[in-house]
Amino acid sequence: MRTALPLSPAPALARSTLPRGLGFAALVLAALSWASLYFVAKPVLGEVRPAAFTLLRYSVAALVFALLLAPRGAAPWRQLRRHAPRLALMGLLGYGFFGLMLISGLALSNPAHGATLVATVPISTQLLRWALDGKRPSPAQLGCSLLALAGVALLAGLLGPQTAAPAAGSAARMLLGDLMTLGGSLGWVLYTRGAGQLSAELDPLAYSGLTAIAMWPVLALGMLGAAVLGWIELPSAAQLRAQGPALLYVGVVPSVMAVLCYLFGVRLLGPLTGGAFLNLIPVSALGLGTLLGQPPSARELLGCAIVVSALLLQGRLQRPGARP
């Protein structure tokens, strides 16, 4: 029988004693932080290529995670040695693969499409749990995810009348970017599933931090090797100085704080509710755009209302004692 180690004190007790509202607040904060990524990263990609952006982003994140784990003494590093291959694999899926595909997709497509495709994670999570764990979602749970996804698609302009058709070359680029984002989102689904499998030994900070630290040498060697072969372009010193504040923000807020908030919310409320809250990313992006002087249209407001309604329904289904 696997026993809990000091690194993760009584995770099962934490879910039952901590208020559920704390989990909802953590998931909302994660969505807001991830929404800000689109606004901060898009201009940076004009100077720093997606592969280099991903390496720099997670170099900062791995360092921040190491600092956060330092007060715990030797315990995290014992866990790192014990689970190194598995942690590295999970980190490459959730950080390296998903992060690179998301940023590459954003460079080719637009933030609205990327946010919409990330919102397919709840459905992917349900289907993966059904296929691998035999946990069949109820029709109500699937219905909530589909309703939220429809609201996000309406919000992003993928449903409803189109104002103008893109040129053929632009459409092909956007399609490629969208496919990259969609494929990358599966890496995040597997990463979140890995957190649940190791929850008896690793709390959210330990799991998110150790996966970032374990995968970083593999990511760095791969990226630097690709740069030597001429497959990717590394930024110059001048570009790093110009984009340094934005890269630092991305490495700390969306890459560390948001991940910790998300995994904490998943631990309290479950993976289905946590995945459903990813639908708040485009809604949060809508709010941030409004603050930046881009007021929403009636279609966007309707999509926002549908997403929020679906999240409320999903939350009711996930309450203790609710019908699964």
Summary of the structure (lengths in Angstrom):
residues: 324
radius of gyration: 19.5
end to end distance: 27.5
largest distance: 60.3
contacts: 1108
relative contact order: 0.21
helix: 79%
strand: 0%
